[in-house]
Amino acid sequence: MLLLIAGLHVAALGGLARLLAPDFTTQAVDRAASLVSVTITAPPEPEPEPAPSPELDIGAAGDEGQRAIPREVSAPPAPLPRPQTAPRAASTGTADTSGAADQGAGTGAGGSGDGTGSGGAGDGQGGSAARPLEMISGRIDNARDYPTPAGGRQVRRGHDVVIELTVGADGRVSACRVTDPSPDPEADAITCRLATERFVFRPRLNAQGVPVVGIYRWRQRWF
């Protein structure tokens, strides 16, 4: 109550002073304000905190690995020694097996025989020649030897004929026959005649070096 009564008195005095002397109140307020100086000091800037030193990122240890267990491996059993074959018949020799001798006195597949046969050392004529036939002279290369056929030379042009010659022991042709004819039968016959007249051979020899009859094939082409 006392504070309330005192406040009312102060307010009443202030109102009277403002009513009776209005300039006094304003001057008093300005003087009081001029005497008051406010200094605002900015707070000091905080010092920067030192950057935290980097720490190594050390990971956690992993789980313990499983222990490898090798599989069981065993070496293959060693092969048993091959038993030596005992001879089927009792004998006094030292060999493990019995067999045929390299040569025998009986017949059979001996190395050489007395028969004729076709072997290299037989007494017969045999089937192989010591030297084949060889032509030593004779030519058929002149177009004048062949007359122009009825249809013109184009009838036999690009074709050929194969003849088979029988050559005697004297090296001369004794016979001729056409095995593969051409489209011109007349030209085939002329080829046989010319080969018989012109060709001379070194005769064929058998295994004993004796001249024998041989067969020789000739192909004639027309261009």
Residue pairs with C-beta under 8 A, 6 or more apart in sequence:
14 25
17 24
17 25
18 25
84 96
85 96
85 97
86 96
87 93
87 95
87 96
87 97
87 98
88 98
89 98
91 98
103 110
103 111
104 110
112 119
112 121
113 119
113 122
114 123
115 122
115 123
116 122
116 123
116 124
117 124
118 124
118 126
118 127
119 126
120 126
120 128
120 207
125 206
125 207
126 206
126 207
128 207
129 204
129 205
129 206
129 207
129 212
129 214
130 205
130 206
130 207
130 208
130 209
131 202
131 204
131 205
132 204
132 214
133 167
133 201
133 202
133 203
133 204
133 214
133 215
133 216
134 201
134 202
135 199
135 200
135 201
135 202
135 216
136 171
136 200
136 201
136 202
137 198
137 199
137 200
138 195
138 198
138 199
138 200
139 198
140 191
140 194
140 195
140 198
140 220
145 190
145 194
146 156
146 187
146 190
146 222
147 186
149 155
149 156
149 184
149 186
149 187
153 222
155 183
155 184
156 182
156 183
156 184
156 187
156 222
157 222
157 223
158 222
158 223
159 182
159 183
159 184
159 221
159 222
160 180
160 182
160 219
160 220
160 221
160 222
161 178
161 180
161 181
161 182
161 187
161 188
161 191
161 219
161 220
162 178
162 179
162 180
162 217
162 218
162 219
162 220
163 176
163 177
163 178
163 179
163 188
163 191
163 192
163 195
163 217
163 218
163 220
164 176
164 177
164 178
164 179
164 215
164 216
164 217
165 173
165 175
165 176
165 195
165 196
165 199
165 215
165 216
165 217
165 218
166 173
166 174
166 175
166 176
166 213
166 214
166 215
167 173
167 174
167 201
167 203
167 204
167 213
167 214
167 215
167 216
168 174
168 203
168 213
169 203
169 211
169 212
169 213
170 203
170 211
171 200
171 201
171 202
171 203
171 211
172 200
172 201
173 195
173 196
173 199
173 201
174 213
176 192
176 193
176 195
176 196
177 192
178 188
178 189
178 191
178 192
179 217
181 188
182 188
182 222
187 222
191 218
191 220
195 218
199 216
199 218
201 214
201 216
203 211
203 212
203 214
204 211
204 212
204 213
204 214
205 211
205 212
206 212
